[in-house]
Amino acid sequence: MPAQTLSRFAPLPPRIVALEGSARDGRARLAGGTTLSWSLDPLLLLTARVGGTWRLGGAETRVAGTAALRPGGMTLGDVSGRFGPDLAASIVGAPCASRGSVDLRKLVLDRGRAVADGEVDVDGGPCVIAGRERDLPDTRVALTGAGDAILITATAASGTALASARITPGRRLLLRIEPAGAALAGLPSSAPIEVDTAF
């Protein structure tokens, strides 16, 4: 089945400009030059899951990992690599000079389980956010969780907390943006901003 057929089942994100190959071994070309390629493992269908290996590639981006999906659940594993400004241009369509690395050993949201173990390290640099250029600090994003929720924390190299999020298996997101993080995002920064929403 051609990869383009996937667009008949669900609308494609606006940043995807083309689908190539087949549904089993295909590629999605993103605006900005990054390509997402995948290779599905047919044996996973025996366990009512769809998944396999995937890879993000671009001028300065090389990230790869595994993924598996089933109704109500998802698993990511062995995600590692480095990313550059081309990834930000492809995902959000805004210039950002930051580079970094990802080492996500596991992330599971499935049948009441919430497990995560990994880090994303981002080098600071100028980025356009909300129409203005801002200097982002060196930042570590840590993902942890071995029970009822995944905790994501973003902390600047100086030790300043920027933001945190709690994600539950019931698809609930509790987001807290600290004043320092809000200032970088161009939001009011007199007090923390908290959001509680389902997704």
C-alpha positions as CSV (number, residue, x, y, z in Angstrom):
1,M,0.0,0.0,0.0
2,P,1.5,3.4,-1.0
3,A,2.4,5.7,1.9
4,Q,0.2,8.4,0.4
5,T,-2.9,6.2,1.2
6,L,-2.4,7.0,4.9
7,S,-3.8,10.5,4.3
8,R,-7.2,8.9,3.5
9,F,-7.4,7.6,7.1
10,A,-6.4,10.8,9.0
11,P,-5.5,14.4,8.0
12,L,-1.8,14.9,7.8
13,P,-0.1,17.5,10.0
14,P,0.4,20.7,8.1
15,R,4.2,20.4,8.3
16,I,4.2,17.2,6.2
17,V,4.6,18.2,2.6
18,A,4.9,14.7,1.0
19,L,4.6,11.0,1.6
20,E,6.8,8.6,-0.3
21,G,7.4,4.8,-0.4
22,S,5.0,2.3,1.1
23,A,3.0,2.2,4.3
24,R,5.4,-0.5,5.5
25,D,8.6,1.2,4.4
26,G,8.0,4.9,3.8
27,R,9.1,8.5,4.3
28,A,7.4,11.8,5.2
29,R,9.1,14.9,4.0
30,L,8.7,17.9,6.3
31,A,8.7,21.5,5.5
32,G,12.2,22.8,6.4
33,G,14.0,19.8,4.9
34,T,13.9,17.1,7.6
35,T,12.7,13.6,6.6
36,L,10.9,11.0,8.9
37,S,11.4,7.5,7.6
38,W,10.0,4.3,9.0
39,S,10.0,0.5,8.6
40,L,7.2,-1.4,10.2
41,D,7.6,-4.9,11.7
42,P,4.8,-7.1,10.5
43,L,5.2,-9.5,13.5
44,L,3.9,-6.8,15.8
45,L,0.5,-7.2,14.2
46,L,0.3,-10.6,16.0
47,T,0.2,-8.7,19.3
48,A,-2.4,-6.1,18.0
49,R,0.2,-3.4,17.7
50,V,1.6,-1.4,14.8
51,G,5.3,-0.4,15.0
52,G,8.9,-0.7,14.0
53,T,11.9,1.5,13.6
54,W,12.0,5.1,12.6
55,R,14.6,7.8,11.8
56,L,14.6,11.6,11.6
57,G,17.3,12.9,9.2
58,G,18.2,16.4,8.0
59,A,21.2,18.7,7.4
60,E,22.2,18.4,11.1
61,T,19.7,16.0,12.5
62,R,20.2,12.2,13.0
63,V,17.7,10.7,15.5
64,A,16.4,7.1,15.5
65,G,14.4,4.8,17.6
66,T,11.6,2.3,17.9
67,A,7.8,2.9,18.3
68,A,4.7,0.8,18.8
69,L,1.1,1.8,18.9
70,R,-2.1,0.1,19.8
71,P,-5.6,1.4,20.8
72,G,-5.1,3.4,24.0
73,G,-1.4,2.9,24.2
74,M,2.1,3.8,22.8
75,T,5.7,2.9,23.4
76,L,8.9,4.6,22.3
77,G,12.3,3.0,22.9
78,D,16.0,3.4,22.2
79,V,15.6,6.9,20.9
80,S,19.0,8.5,20.5
81,G,20.9,11.0,18.3
82,R,21.6,14.6,17.7
83,F,19.5,17.4,16.2
84,G,20.1,20.8,14.8
85,P,18.4,24.0,13.6
86,D,16.8,22.1,10.7
87,L,14.6,20.2,13.1
88,A,13.1,23.3,14.6
89,A,12.5,24.7,11.2
90,S,10.7,21.5,10.1
91,I,8.5,21.2,13.3
92,V,7.6,24.7,14.2
93,G,8.7,26.6,11.1
94,A,10.7,29.2,13.1
95,P,14.5,29.9,13.1
96,C,16.3,28.5,16.0
97,A,20.1,28.1,16.3
98,S,19.9,25.5,19.1
99,R,21.5,22.1,18.7
100,G,21.3,19.2,21.1
101,S,21.1,15.5,21.8
102,V,18.5,13.0,22.9
103,D,18.8,9.8,24.8
104,L,15.3,8.4,25.6
105,R,15.7,4.8,26.7
106,K,12.0,4.2,27.2
107,L,8.6,6.0,27.2
108,V,5.4,4.0,27.8
109,L,1.8,5.2,28.1
110,D,-0.3,2.0,27.9
111,R,-3.0,0.3,30.0
112,G,-2.5,2.2,33.2
113,R,1.3,2.3,32.9
114,A,3.4,5.4,32.7
115,V,7.1,4.8,32.4
116,A,9.9,7.1,31.2
117,D,13.6,7.1,31.4
118,G,15.7,9.6,29.3
119,E,17.1,13.1,28.8
120,V,17.2,15.7,26.1
121,D,20.1,18.2,26.3
122,V,19.7,21.5,24.3
123,D,22.5,23.9,23.6
124,G,21.5,27.5,24.1
125,G,21.2,29.9,21.3
126,P,19.0,32.5,19.6
127,C,15.5,31.3,18.7
128,V,12.5,33.1,17.3
129,I,9.6,32.6,19.8
130,A,6.2,34.4,19.4
131,G,7.7,36.6,16.7
132,R,10.7,37.8,18.7
133,E,14.3,36.6,18.9
134,R,15.2,35.3,22.3
135,D,18.4,33.7,23.7
136,L,17.6,30.3,25.1
137,P,19.9,28.9,27.8
138,D,21.6,25.6,27.8
139,T,18.8,23.3,29.0
140,R,18.3,19.7,30.2
141,V,14.9,18.1,29.8
142,A,14.6,15.0,32.0
143,L,11.9,12.3,31.6
144,T,11.2,10.0,34.5
145,G,8.4,7.8,35.7
146,A,7.9,4.2,36.8
147,G,4.2,4.1,37.9
148,D,1.2,6.3,37.5
149,A,2.6,9.3,35.7
150,I,5.5,10.5,33.6
151,L,7.3,13.6,34.9
152,I,9.1,15.9,32.5
153,T,11.3,18.7,33.8
154,A,13.1,21.4,32.0
155,T,16.0,23.0,33.9
156,A,18.6,25.6,32.7
157,A,22.3,24.8,33.1
158,S,22.3,27.5,35.9
159,G,19.9,25.3,37.9
160,T,16.9,27.6,37.2
161,A,13.6,25.6,36.8
162,L,11.9,26.5,33.5
163,A,8.9,24.2,33.3
164,S,7.5,20.8,34.3
165,A,4.8,18.5,33.1
166,R,3.0,15.5,34.5
167,I,1.4,13.0,32.0
168,T,-0.9,10.3,33.2
169,P,-2.0,7.1,31.4
170,G,-5.5,8.5,31.3
171,R,-4.2,11.1,28.8
172,R,-4.2,14.0,31.2
173,L,-1.5,16.7,31.1
174,L,-0.6,18.9,34.1
175,L,1.8,21.6,32.9
176,R,3.6,24.2,35.1
177,I,5.6,27.0,33.4
178,E,7.9,28.8,35.9
179,P,8.4,32.5,35.6
180,A,11.9,32.1,34.0
181,G,10.4,29.8,31.4
182,A,7.4,32.1,30.8
183,A,9.7,35.0,30.1
184,L,11.6,33.0,27.5
185,A,8.2,32.1,25.8
186,G,7.0,35.7,25.9
187,L,4.3,34.9,28.4
188,P,3.4,36.8,31.6
189,S,6.1,36.0,34.1
190,S,5.0,37.4,37.4
191,A,3.9,34.0,38.7
192,P,3.9,30.3,37.5
193,I,1.4,29.4,34.9
194,E,-0.4,26.1,35.4
195,V,-2.5,24.2,32.8
196,D,-4.6,21.0,33.5
197,T,-6.0,19.5,30.3
198,A,-7.0,16.2,28.7
199,F,-5.5,15.2,25.3
